């Protein structure tokens, strides 16, 4: 899939459909249990804020929040609590796509619709609203394919191991790079964390005398790598991240980061609320709503600045 194809879809691509019965007809309020992966994550915090903003247009929507703080067992307990409270729908950003299946299946058994937001569940019946992480990796690969020098040596900062999005972003990148002359010196997880990204990059700087590019599975790790490179006086290193955070855009304008891939939290949040409204109304809803990733470079960064 190329960039032109990405741009053809605005907010939703229906892959298959599922009918979800309305559960709000007997009462005024439609209660949503929103289970976050971690409130501390910058991008997920924005997604949550944008979800609240989008839901304000319907005063009948009542949102109850829970923060798993990166703990799958805590997240499963929170899903159990929402089931016990008999909420009308559950929105979950899974800590672990495989680990969350038990919670999704329990909600299924209770007749409560589940929306997996930004991250898919590995099983159970759910509606996915988010982006294609394979595409994010492919966009990074397209950029690096074009801009890396001949016989380049690069490193790859992975996200949390075991998550499907981590695997998909790496798979998308490696499959689409298509540069036999490029050597990937090292691949290591930094858990989507800026400090860990910096520490991993510091180790690589000590190990590898030449690094031409850093590909990171999110912006936080890319920014951490940038800090380490600056401290070591390493220059002319192409850095690519994912999310399109404002800190990254500022670094991009300064020429410190070469590319980021925008993950549109606002569009995902709005699409999720639309799905909730359709569930509330007993409508047939798509089982997947895909919000395209968008590549950002210095040439088009101005349109993404707040």
C-alpha positions in Angstrom: 0.0 0.0 0.0 1.5 3.4 -1.0 0.9 6.9 0.4 -1.7 7.7 -2.2 -3.7 4.7 -1.1 -3.5 5.8 2.5 -4.9 9.2 1.7 -8.0 7.7 0.0 -9.5 6.6 3.4 -10.4 9.4 5.8 -11.8 7.8 8.9 -13.3 4.4 8.2 -12.9 1.3 6.2 -15.5 -1.3 6.9 -14.0 -4.8 6.6 -17.0 -6.8 7.8 -20.0 -5.8 9.9 -21.7 -6.9 13.1 -25.0 -5.9 14.5 -25.0 -4.8 18.1 -28.3 -4.5 20.0 -29.2 -1.3 21.8 -29.1 -1.5 25.5 -30.0 2.1 26.3 -33.7 2.1 25.4 -34.9 1.6 29.0 -32.9 4.5 30.5 -31.7 8.0 29.8 -28.0 7.4 30.4 -25.7 5.2 28.3 -22.8 4.3 30.4 -19.4 3.6 28.9 -16.6 1.9 30.8 -13.3 3.3 29.4 -10.3 1.1 30.4 -7.0 2.8 29.5 -3.7 1.1 29.0 -1.8 3.8 30.9 -2.8 7.4 31.7 0.9 8.3 31.9 1.4 7.7 28.1 1.4 11.0 26.3 -0.4 9.8 23.2 -2.9 7.7 25.1 -3.6 10.7 27.4 -4.5 12.7 24.3 -6.7 9.9 22.9 -8.6 9.9 26.2 -9.0 13.6 26.2 -10.2 13.7 22.6 -12.7 10.9 23.3 -14.2 12.9 26.2 -14.4 16.0 23.9 -16.1 14.0 21.1 -18.6 12.5 23.6 -19.7 15.9 24.9 -22.0 16.3 21.9 -24.3 13.7 23.4 -25.3 14.5 27.0 -26.7 11.0 27.4 -23.2 9.4 27.3 -21.8 8.8 30.8 -18.1 7.8 30.8 -16.5 6.0 33.7 -12.7 5.7 33.6 -10.2 3.2 34.8 -6.4 3.2 34.4 -4.6 -0.1 34.2 -1.2 1.6 34.4 0.4 -1.1 32.2 -0.8 -4.0 34.3 -2.9 -6.6 32.4 -4.2 -8.2 35.6 -5.4 -4.8 36.9 -7.0 -4.2 33.5 -8.9 -7.5 33.7 -10.1 -6.7 37.2 -11.3 -3.3 35.9 -13.2 -5.0 33.0 -14.8 -7.3 35.6 -15.8 -4.3 37.7 -17.5 -2.7 34.7 -19.3 -5.9 33.8 -20.5 -6.1 37.4 -21.7 -2.5 37.2 -23.6 -3.5 34.0 -22.3 -0.7 31.8 -23.7 -0.4 28.4 -20.4 -0.7 26.5 -16.7 -1.1 27.3 -14.0 0.8 25.5 -10.6 -0.8 26.1 -7.0 0.0 25.1 -5.5 -3.4 25.8 -2.3 -3.7 27.8 -1.7 -7.0 26.2 -3.6 -8.1 23.1 -3.5 -11.8 24.2 -4.0 -11.2 27.9 -7.1 -9.1 27.4 -9.0 -11.8 25.6 -10.5 -13.2 28.9 -12.0 -9.9 29.7 -13.4 -9.4 26.2 -15.0 -12.9 26.4 -16.5 -12.2 29.8 -18.1 -9.0 28.4 -19.3 -11.0 25.4 -21.0 -13.5 27.8 -22.6 -10.6 29.6 -24.0 -9.1 26.4 -21.9 -5.9 26.7 -20.4 -4.6 23.4 -16.6 -4.1 23.4 -14.7 -1.5 21.4 -10.9 -2.1 21.2 -9.5 1.3 20.7 -6.0 1.8 19.1 -4.9 -1.8 20.0 -6.7 -5.0 18.9 -7.7 -7.9 21.2 -6.3 -11.2 20.0 -9.7 -12.9 20.5 -13.3 -12.5 21.6 -15.9 -10.4 19.8 -15.0 -6.8 19.6 -15.1 -3.7 17.3 -11.7 -2.3 16.4 -11.2 1.4 16.0 -7.6 2.4 15.3 -4.9 2.4 12.7 -3.0 -0.3 10.7 0.3 -0.6 12.4 1.8 -2.4 9.4 1.2 0.8 7.5 3.1 2.8 10.1 6.2 0.6 9.7 5.9 0.8 5.9 5.8 4.5 5.9 9.0 4.6 8.0 10.5 2.1 5.5 9.6 4.2 2.5 11.3 7.2 4.0 14.4 5.4 5.0 14.6 3.6 1.6 14.7 7.0 -0.1 16.9 9.0 2.3 19.5 6.6 3.8 23.0 6.8 2.2 24.5 3.8 0.4 25.6 0.9 2.7 23.9 2.6 5.6 23.9 1.1 9.1 20.8 1.6 11.3 19.3 0.5 14.6 15.7 -0.2 15.5 14.0 0.7 18.8 11.1 -1.7 19.4 8.1 -1.0 21.6 6.9 -3.4 24.4 7.5 -6.9 23.4 4.6 -9.2 22.9 2.2 -6.5 21.8 0.7 -7.0 18.3 1.3 -3.3 17.4 5.0 -3.7 18.3 5.3 -6.7 16.0 3.3 -5.2 13.2 5.3 -1.9 13.1 8.6 -3.9 13.0 7.2 -6.3 10.4 5.9 -3.4 8.2 9.3 -1.7 8.3 11.5 -4.7 7.6 9.2 -6.0 4.8 9.0 -2.6 3.0 12.6 -1.3 3.4 13.8 -3.1 0.3 17.4 -2.0 0.6 19.8 -5.0 0.6 22.7 -2.6 1.2 21.3 -1.4 4.5 22.4 -3.2 7.7 20.3 -3.3 10.8 22.9 -3.4 13.5 20.6 -4.0 16.5 17.0 -4.4 17.4 16.0 -3.9 21.1 12.8 -3.0 23.0 12.7 0.2 24.9 9.0 -0.3 26.0 7.8 2.9 24.2 9.6 4.9 26.9 11.7 8.0 26.4 14.2 7.3 29.2 14.7 3.7 28.1 15.1 4.8 24.5 17.8 7.2 25.6 19.6 4.5 27.7 19.5 1.9 24.8 20.8 4.5 22.4 23.7 5.3 24.8 24.7 1.7 24.8 24.5 1.5 21.0 26.7 4.7 20.7 29.3 2.9 22.7 29.0 -0.3 20.6 28.8 1.1 17.1 31.1 3.7 15.7 28.8 4.4 12.8 25.0 4.8 12.9 23.3 6.4 10.0 19.7 5.9 11.1 17.4 5.3 14.1 14.0 3.9 13.5 11.8 4.0 16.6 8.3 2.4 17.1 7.1 5.6 18.7 8.1 9.2 19.2 9.0 8.9 22.9 11.8 6.5 22.1 12.9 8.6 19.1 13.2 11.6 21.3 15.2 9.6 23.9 17.5 8.4 21.1 17.9 12.1 20.0 19.0 13.1 23.5 21.6 10.4 23.6 23.0 11.3 20.1 23.2 15.0 21.0 25.0 14.3 24.2 27.5 12.1 22.4 28.0 14.7 19.6 26.7 12.3 16.9 25.4 14.2 13.9 23.8 13.4 10.6 21.7 10.5 11.9 18.3 10.1 10.4 15.7 9.5 13.1 12.1 8.3 12.5 9.3 7.9 15.0 5.6 7.3 15.2 2.8 9.4 16.7 3.4 13.0 15.6 3.8 14.4 19.1 4.3 18.2 19.3 7.8 17.7 20.9 8.7 15.6 17.9 7.4 18.2 15.4 9.5 20.9 17.1 12.6 18.6 16.8 11.7 18.0 13.2 11.5 21.7 12.4 15.0 22.1 14.0 16.3 19.3 11.7 17.0 17.0 14.7 14.4 14.4 13.6 13.9 13.5 10.0 10.4 12.0 10.0 7.5 11.0 12.2 4.3 9.1 11.3 1.2 10.8 12.6 -1.2 8.6 14.5 -4.4 10.7 14.6 -5.8 10.5 18.1 -8.5 13.0 17.4 -9.8 11.0 14.4 -9.6 7.7 16.3 -11.5 9.2 19.3 -14.2 10.7 17.1 -14.6 7.4 15.2 -14.9 5.5 18.5 -17.6 7.8 19.7 -19.5 7.4 16.4 -19.3 3.6 16.9 -20.7 4.0 20.5 -23.5 6.2 19.2 -24.3 3.5 16.6 -24.3 0.8 19.3 -26.5 2.9 21.4 -28.9 3.3 18.5 -28.9 -0.4 17.7 -27.4 0.2 14.3 -25.2 -2.2 12.3 -21.6 -1.1 12.8 -18.3 -2.0 11.0 -16.2 -4.5 12.9 -13.2 -2.3 12.0 -12.8 1.4 11.5 -9.3 2.3 10.3 -7.8 5.7 10.6 -4.8 6.1 8.3 -1.4 7.0 9.5 0.2 10.1 7.8 3.9 10.7 7.2 5.3 14.0 8.4 8.6 15.6 7.3 9.9 19.1 7.4 8.1 19.9 4.2 4.6 19.3 5.6 5.1 19.7 9.3 3.3 23.1 9.5 -0.1 21.6 8.9 0.3 19.4 12.1 1.4 22.1 14.5 -1.1 23.1 17.3 
